Amino acid sequence: MAGRGGLLGVGLGVLGAGALVGTLVERRLVGRPLQRAAEAGIGFGTLHSPPQVVTADDGVELYVEVDPARPGAAFADLTVVFCHGFTLNLDVWHHQRLALSGTARTVFWDQRGHGRSGRPRPGGTDIDRLGRDLAAVLEATAPTGPVVLVGHSMGGMTIMALAADRPELFGDRVVGAGLLATSSGGMNDVSFGLPAAVARGLYRLAPGLLRIASGQPDLVDLGRRTGNDLEYLLTKAYSFGSDVPPATVDFVARLIAGTPVDVVAEFFPAFGAHDKATALAVLQRVETLVMVGEDDRLTPPEHSRAIARAVPAAELVVLPECGHLVLLEHPAVVEAHLTHLLERAQRLARSA
């Protein structure tokens, strides 16, 4: 999900299993149907507020939702902007949205090509472009007041791209950053838990597979939406490090399957090119949280440790028995650390 390793680990895993092979795999592989989130009573995808449209500087329409804070709430003077990861959408922040409801002013948005946002134009799928999209969202939804940015996976890369392009915002408008399961570069070296030779082979095959898939997107997307148990198993293996409710795994699989295959293909080169190590110095001006799962195969812990070394004052949290989707796997722990981040960011804002 985040970066080239994420695409190969989950995107290609789910794409290959759920799309290209999906129509050939029977449900009897595991012997049970998938549980739907709604059936489990979790309510994934049900938290919404009136939609807004923010137009990016290249004309792409970005889907945004804003939840107000209660007057006098603990973090009422903060705006917290959440940036989701690759092949997901704003619904992935379900637990965090519930936890912060009314406590802070919160902004959720679908990145271009994802969820309900518009499709990118040719050449409009690099990480720098995502940083400019975030700048547009900030200008439209939080033109004044202190802001905390929280990004998972590709969303963390989006924040780094904003730091590289608009460093003057950090320490002034932006007073906090939460980087969950992300990377500042070097995604080409991620093996996603496979032998190095196998990983290198997949890197070589990936562009061709994606070109083939994007050449018949309707057929591929139909297979992905149909879903199968192999897709479920791969999503669980590459997203989580512990047992989570089947409805949670199914929810993630459906989010991934909802991203058009040609969008997946168009974004693919951006992750290998992503390198924002030099932009991390900007984060020294703000309160920073760096969090990763100990068993993350897609953005391994060493990537978060590298970020923390570049931002020495950052809080680094490595969660045991946790994979890539920390925000869904251990939401209570994530929310506790986010609350601490908001407390520190609010003190910084008030002192400034």
N, C-alpha and C positions, 0 to 999 in steps of 0.2 A: 504494500500500500504506500509506503513512503519510499519513493525512489526506485531505482532500477531493481534492487533486491526485492523491494516490496512487490513490484509488478511481477517479477518472476516467481516469487514465493506464493503470492496470493492471486495477483492478476492473471498470470499465465497459468497458475495451478487451477484456479477456478475457470479461467477462460478455456484452457485445454480440456479440463474434466467436465465442466458444466456446459460449455458451448460446443466445442468440436466433438466431444465424445458423449455429451449429455444425452443425446437422443438414442444412444446405443446401450446405455447403462440402465439396468432395471432397478426398481426400488428394492427388490429382494436381496440386493447386495448386503444391506444391513438388516433387512427384514422388518422395518417399521417405517411409517410415514414421518416426515418432519413435523415437529410441533410449531405452530405459528405463535408469534409473540402475543397476539390478541387473545388466543385461546388460553395462554398461560396467565393472563391477567396482568402482564407487565405494562402493556399500553404503549410499546414503542411506536413512534410516529404519530402520536395523538396530541403532543404538546405543540400548540401553535398560537400565534398572535397575528393581528392583521398584517398582511404582506406589504412590503414596500419594494420598489424597483430602483436600484442605483445603476446608472449608466456609466460604464467604464470609459476611459478616454479613447478607446477604439470602437465604441458603440455597442459592445456586448452588454446585455441587460443582466444584472446580478440580482438574484432573489434574496431579500433580507427580511428578518423579523426582529422586532425590538420589544423586550419585556420591561415595563417600567418598575422602578423601585417604590416601595411604600415610603411615604413621608416619615422621616426620622429613623429609617432603617439603618442597620449597622454600617453599610457601605453605600448609602444613598447618593453620596457625592462622587462615586466612581462609576465609570462605564466599562464593562468587561466585554470584550469582543472575542468570540470563539471562532477559530478557523479549523475546519475539518480536514481529514486526510484524503489521499487518492482513492478514487472509486467509492467514496462515501458521500454523505450529505449532512446537513445540519442536524438531522434527527439523531445522529450518533451521540450527541451531547445530552441525551435524554436524562440521565441521572444527575448530571451537573446542573441542568436547567431546573429540575425539580428542587435540588438542594439550595440553589441561589434565588429561587422565585421570590420576588419582592424584597430581597435583601440588598441587591445591587441592581443597577440598570444594566441589562444584558442584551447583547446584540449577537444574533446568529445569522450566518449567511451561507449560501451554496456557492462554492467556487465555480468558475466558468466551466461549462460542459458537464457539470454535476448537478444532480437534483433538479430543481426548477429554474436554474439559471440558464442563460442563453448559451448556444454553442459557440465556441471560439472560431475565429476565421483562420485561414491558413497562416501559419507562422505565429499564431497567438497563443501558444501553449508552453512557453518557457517560464521558469520560476520567477524571473525578473518581472514578467507581465503580471504574475499573481501578486507580487508586492505592490505594483501600481493599482491593481484592483482593490487591495486592502486600503491603500491611501484614499481611494474614492469612497469606499464604505465609511471610513473614518470621517471624511469631510462631510458626508451626507447625514450620518447618524450621530456623530459626536463632535461637532465643530468646535465646542468649547469644553473645558473641564478635564480632569485627569482620567487617563485611560489605562487599563491593563489588557494586554493581548495574551490570549491563550491559544496555542496551536498544537495539534497532534499530527505527527508524521509530516506529510506534505504541508500541512498548516503551519508547522514550525518553520519549515523552509520559507514559507510565505512571509513570516515575521522577519526572518533574517534578510530576505530580499528587500523588505521595507526599510530595515536598518541600514542596508547598503545604499539605498537610493535616497532616503530621507533621514539622515542621521540627526538632523536638527530637531526632529520630533521627540527624540528619546532624551529623557531627563527633564523635558519641558511638558509636552502633552502626554507622552507615554511614560508612566512611572513604574510599570511592572510588566514582566513577560514570563509566561509559563510555557516551557518547551517540553512536550510529552512525546517520548519515543520518536525522536527525529534525528537528523544528521546535518552537519555543516558541509559535507562533501565526502568523497571517497566511496560512493555507492557501488562503483564498479568492482570493488574488492569484497563485497558482501557475498558469502557463499550460501546464505539462508539454510544452514545446517546440513549442507551436502558436501561430499568430497570436492576439493578444489577443481579437479579435472572435470567433474560433472557440471559444476557451476559455470566454468568457462565454456563448456559446450553449449549450455543453455543460453548464455549470453550471445554466442554466435548464431544460434538458431532463432532467438527471439524476434529479431526484426523481420525475418522471412515469414515466421508463423503469423505475426501480427499483420503483415501485408496481405497474406492469404485470407485471414479472418476479416480484415476490414474491407476486402473486396466483395464479400457477401454478408454485409452486416445484418440484414433482416433474418437470414437463416441462423446466424450465430446467436443473435440476441434472443431469438425464439427459443433456441436450445438452452440458453442461460436462464431465461425466465421460467422455463419448465422445471428446472432444478432436478437434482438427483442426490442420492446418498453419498456418492463419491465426492461431490461438491461439498456436502456437509462435512465430511471427514477432513478434507483438505483445508477448508476454512477454519475448522477447529484447530487443526495442527499448526497452522501458520498465524493464527490470531491470538491464541490463548495458551497459557502455560499450566493451567489447572482445570479442574472440572467446573464448567459453568452450565447454567440451565440450557437445555436444548433450544429453547426459544431465543436465547441470546445469540447462539451460533446461527440459527436460521435467519434472524434479523440481519446479521452482518452479511450472510450469503445473499440475501435479497437486495441489500444496498449495493453490493458489488455488481450483481447481475443487472441492476438498474442503470448502470453507467454504460452508454453505447460503446460498442467495441471499437468504432472508429475514433472515438474520443480517447480511449485507452491507447490506441496505436499512435495517435498524434502526440500525446503527452510523453510517450516512452523515451525519446531522446533527451528530454529535459533533465531527467534524473542523473544520467551519466555525466552531464555537463554541469550539474549543480556544484558550486564551490563558493561558500560564503564564510570561510574561516576568517578572513580578514575583517568581515563585518561584525564579528562577535565582540570586538573591543567596544562597540557602541553600547552593548548591553551592560557594560560596567557602570553606566550612568543610572541604571534602573534596578529595582529589586527583581531578582531572577530565580525561577524555580526550574530545575532540570530533573526530569523523572523518566525512568525507563524500567521495563520488566527484565528481570535477570535472565529469562529464557526467550527474549525477543530475538527471533531469527532474521527479522527484516531490517531493523535498525539496531544492531547489537549494542550491548552496554558500553563497549569501548567508544562508540560514537558520542554517547552522552557524556562520558568521562572526558573526552577531548573538548567538548563544549565547556564543561565545568572548569577545565584547566585554563581555558581562554577567558573565563569569567570567574575569577577566584572567589568572589564574594557570593556566588550563586549557591543556592541550596541544592545539593545533588541527592536524589533519592533513587535507589535501585531496589525494586520490589521483588522479593523472592516468590517463586511459583507464579510467575506472571509473564505473559507474552507481549505481543505488540499492542493489543488493544487494552491498555491499562485503564482507560476511562470506563470501559464496560466490565472488565474482569474484577477490579478491586475499587469500585466507585467510592466507597466510604473513605478509604485511605486517600484517594485522589482528592476528594472534596475537603478532607482535613488539611492537606497541604496547600490546596488552593485558598482556603480560608486564611491560612497563615500568610500566604503571599499577598492577599488583599489587605491584611492588617499592616504588613510592612510597607506596601505601596501607598496605603492611605497616610501613614506617618510621613513617608517621603514627600507626598503631595502637600501635606499641611506644613511641613517644615520649609518647603520651597516657597 
